[in-house]
Structure formats: C-alpha cells, structure tokens
Amino acid sequence: MTEMIPTDSEARSKGFLDLALFVGGVLALPTGAALLVAYPGASPLALLCFYASGCIAVALSLVYPSSFFVFFLSSFLFVGFIAKAVANLVFDVKLIEPISGFTSEWDQALLFAASGLFGVCLASFVAGFYPSFRNTLRASGPPRLAHSALGALALVTIVSVALYWGNYSFHIIRIGFPLGIPMDGRIYAVAAFVISWGALLGGLTAMLWLIDLRGWPYAALIYMATFLGALASLSMGSRIQLLLYVLAACSVVMLRHRQVQSWIAVTIAMGLAALVFAGSLAVVSFERTFDFSLNAPPVATPPVQHTPQTASDPMQLPAPAAPPSATITPPAPKATSLADKVETVTRDRFALEGLFRQLRNLAIMRWVGMEGVMTAAANSNQLSTDLFFKVLAEDPAEGSHAIYQKMSGDRYGNVEYYTFLTLPGPVGIASLSGSLPVVAAFMFALTLVGHSIEWVASRATQNLATAAVAGVSLAYLTVQMGFPWTLLIYAIELVLSVLFLGAIWWLTKRLTARGVRAG
C-alpha cells in the first residue's frame, strides 16, 4: 500500500496548509517592515531579496512538498538567516560567533545569502518533479517477517547501547574532545556513523516495519527516538541531538497521521520526550560548562574566555588535528561525578551566567547562517573561486587552523586539548567565491543532491522512517557545514547504509515468502 493521501482527507489537509500559509503571510509582512526600518545597509533592495528568498524557500517546501530534506533545509536556513537577522537588527540580540572585521558590508552579505536561498528555491521546485514520498510503501507480509523485524530492532538496540557507552567513555565523537582510544580509521568511520545517526536510522526503520506488520502504535516511533536520542545526546555532549531524533520520528507520524489510532498515546509520548529533552539539556549543559570552562587546561596567550563558546552541534569529529590512531592525554584524568560537576558549576557565578547565556542562545542564535556571509563580505578583497575550491577540498585535520577559522577571527586558535570551531555553513563557504551565481549554483546543486539521496533511501527501503532520518540528518549536517569533506563522507555512508537496509529487507521478504509457500 503506497503512501497516497486519501480523497476524503484532501480538503482538510489543504485547509490546514492554506491556514499555515495565511498565518505565515500575516506575520511576514510586519516582520519584513520592522526589518526594513532597522536595516543599516544602503540598499533596501538587497534586504528585500534576502527576506523574500528566505520566506519563499519555506513556502515552496510546503506548497510543493518533495522531501523531508528540502523542507528541513529550508526551515533551518530560514532560522539561521532570516530569524537571526530579525533578532540581531530588530531586537538587538548580539551575534555569538566571530564575523572577522565586519562593519557595514550589509548589502554584500545579504546578497550572498539571498543568492544561496534563491538556489534552494529553484532546487525545491525541481525536486517536486520526483518527490521521495511516492517511493514509500506500508509494509506487509507473513508473521515470520515481523519476527525478523523484531529481531533486527533488538539487535540495533543492543549494539547502539554498547556504542553509546563506549562513546561516553572514550570520546569517539564527543563534541569538543579528541579521540580517547586508539582506533583503526575504518572502524572509527563506522562507529562514528552509527553513534551519530546510524542507530536512529536502523531503529526507526525497524520500528515502522513493526508498526505496519504488527499494528504497534505510532507513539512507539517517538519512544524509540527519545531513547536513542537521550543516549546520543549524553554520550556526544550534544544539546540538540535528541531534539533532531524526535523531529524525525514526529515527521513520520505527521505524514502518516491518517493511520494513527490513538493521538492520546502520541501526546503522552511527546510529553515524555519533552521531559527527557529538558533533562538531557540540563545534564549536557552542566557537563560542557564544567569541562570546557572550569576544568579546561591553561592555554597559550591570549587566554581563553571564561566561558568559551563551542561550535554548534553537528556530527562533529573529535579534534581534527588528531588522527583516529592517536590519543591525547586529557587534562583531568580523574573521574568526576555529575553531582560534583553540578555543584562546582553552581558555585561559580561566572560559569553559571555563561551556562544560562548559552541556553538562551540555543533557539535562534546558535543556528549557522548569517555569520558566514558576514565574514565573507568583510573580506571581499580575498574572495575568489580559487579560495572557494580550496575550502571545498580542505582537510578536516586542519581544525582550528583552517582557512575560514583564520578568516573569521581565529577565536579558538589558542585552545589546547579541546577542539572548538566556528561554522560558516554552506552559503558562507560558497560566498568565499565572491560570485553570486556561484553561490546560487552551489546551493542549487547541494539541495538537489541531498534530495536525491533521500529519494534513493526511500526507493531502496520503501520505508518512510528511513527517508525521514536521511532527510533530517542531511539537512542538519548541510546547514552545519564546516568542512565539506565530512558531509561527503557522511553522505556516502548514508547511501551505503540505506542500500544495505534495502537489500536486507528485500532478501528477508523473499525468504519468508518462500517459507510460507513451502509450509
């Protein structure tokens, strides 16, 4: 059974979409006017192009839905550019990432951003001709197939728990930390993929098969995402990983809302997810403040600020300067309990203020976007296509010594042991070319490639949850781009994983069907 929209529900769905677009339009007009009044640049046309392209990108992803990737990429870019510009210019909220020597180059910065967003708009329109959703099916088969899916879910859960424990203990991909255990590069690549997104990919895929085959409630998707997300957030030191996991699960529930039997169960699952998210956010924030501020080793001059800002939370690699085969001795090998960390942070007024400041910035100011184009605009004399291609091919091992890190202000260049990076994002990287057509073309191609990968995922597995995880993860990691090579590696791993899942699913269906006929 395909994921087709029943005829009797089309009117309600269209009504909801029309209402969302109407409300968005009503809010967009006064917000745009306020932004125009506060705009310090010389050209209102640059601001108009910037604002219109961001709004149109989100609207297109709703009116012509093509994939989870396109919708979430448009939404994340909207927050990183439009919402952040409104917060900074209208409400005077300070930017928290370095912007080099930026002073008054607003027109150029917004034109870079508008070009990138226009590329996303064009790609969204093209992607509508081959949407990923049409490739998904509701699973059906004999009881043996359900038993196999249940076994797969149990295996994924056991392996995931073991890897998350190993990640917390040995910092395989713990944000800010270098790798804490010698590891072969190939093993490291697989472990990092499973820890960051692979566990969720396998867990939600198997769970949705069980929902189709055994009639389990759709709330089970949210419970699974919450369980894996909590482990991922705590082991990775990420404040947003759990939220992204639950977002992928909720996307499936919303697209399958006509098959949901109990919305009460879904509401309860969402309430539990919110409580777990609040708890994980508190734990991770206290641990990061303790580790990166109060427990940090001394550094070379100039000294690190009392509460250093870490990069936003992508699937960050540990200290890029250290290869997987190397280990670095931590500054404080003595284990410290969570209770002791909380007590230490709460006793330090500066650390506590820094913690609250970081939490306040999570909603908007932590999203990547504006700072990248502002840094590019501030260094217009250095921009060129050669620089753009050099950054595209740059080795992630450069870490805090990379080109963009130096160009933006080298905030974290003197930090020892820990690894902090400021992220330019895909539009910021393309802006280093100094060419508006290059920026638009790069974002157009990047959006279509991401959409196509999700299309392959849905085609290979015919599973909506697989497509959702692929789309959400790719959209987030694309927006959080620091080194394009890391995104390329993840994309390759993702494609191989969904092809493997698809092959296993096809083979299992064939074997179970043959067993039924033989019986």
Secondary structure by P-SEA (a helix, b strand, c coil): ccccccccaaaaaaaaaaaaaaaaaaaaaaaaaaaaaacccccaaaaaaaaaaaaaaaaaaaaccccaaaaaaaaaaaaacaaaaaaaccccccccccccccccaaaaaaaaaaaaaaaaaaaaaaacccccccccccccccaaaaaaaaaaaaaaaaaaaaaaaaaaacccccccccccccccaaaaaaaaaaaccaaaaaaaaaaaaaaaacccccaaaaaaaaaaaaaaaaaaccccaaaaaaaaaaaaaaaaccccccaaaaaaaaaaaaaaaaaaaaaaaaaaaaaacccccccccccccccccccccccccccccccccbbbbccccccccaaaaaaaaaacaaaaaaaaaaaaaccccccccaaaaaaaaaacccccaaaaaaaaacccccccccaaaaaacccccccccbbbbbbbcaaaaaaccccaaaaaaaaaaaaaaaaaaaaaaaaacccaaaaaaaaaaaaaaaaacccaaaaaaaaaaaaaaaaaaaaaaaaaaaaaaaaaaac
